[in-house]
Amino acid sequence: MTDIITLSDSRVAEVTVQECGEPLVDLRDTPGLRLDRRQADADGSYAHLRLSVLRRLLRAQSLLPAGIRFLVVEGYRPPGLQRRYFEEYAATLRAARPDAGPALIRELASAYISPPEVAPHVSGGAVDLTLCTADGTELPLGTEVNATPEESAGACRTGAANIGARARAHRVSMDRALTAAGFVNYPTEWWHWSYGDRYWALLTGAPAARYGPTTAPARPA
C-alpha cells in the first residue's frame, strides 16, 4: 500500500482541526436525495452530514450523467460505533495473520475501517455512497458497498483493475462529479468520499480540517 496514504498514516493525525461549528443536517429532510437503509442505526445517525457536505453532495449529483443519481448509504457515524467496527475488523485480521505485529494490523485495518481517532465519518464530513437510476435501481460498481479487500480480491480499491468496463465507467462518473464538488476519495474504498475532515485537509493541502468529531441530534431511524 505504498502508493496510498491510509488513515493510519501519522500525517493524518498531525493535521490541525479548526472546528467551524457547522451543524449536522438530516438527509431525510432533503428532497431529491435518495437514502439506502442498509447501514441505518437506531437513532438515525447514518442519515446526517455537515451542512456544507450536503450542499456539495447535491452539487455533485447535478454533475452526474442524465438518469443517474446518488444512493447514500452512510454519513455520520458515532465514535463508539466507529471504534467497534475498527476493533472487530482488526481482530479478524489478527486471527488470519497471527505473525503480524500491532503496527501492521493497524495499517491493514485502516485500509477498510478508519482508526477511531481520525475517522472521517465521526466528523460528519464523510459519506459512503453508490449510484442508482432515477427509480432507485442500484448500478454495478464492481463490488458491494463496504466489501472488504479480502472478499473482493482488492476490487474495493477505487482504481482496481479487476472490475468490468461498465463498473469502471460508473466509478469514473462518480469520481468526476464528486471531485468537481470538492470531495476527496479514500482510495481503498471506491464508495467513501469526504470533505472538511483531516484526510481531506492532508490531500488538498488545506491549512486545517474544518470538522472534528461531533454528535448527531437524537432522532429515531
Buried (B, 14 or more C-beta within 10 A) or exposed (E): BEEEBBBBBEEBEEBEBEEBEBEBBBBEEBEEBBBBEEBBBEBBBBBBBBEBBBBBBBBBBEEBEEEBBBBBBBBBBBBEBBBEBBEEBBEBBBEEEEEBEEEBBBBBBBBBBBBBBBBBBBBBBBBBBBBBEEEEEEBBBBBBBBBBBEEBEBBBBBBBEEBEEEBBBBBEBBBBBBBEBBBBBBBBBBBBBBBBBBBBBBBEEBEBBBBBBBEBEEEEE
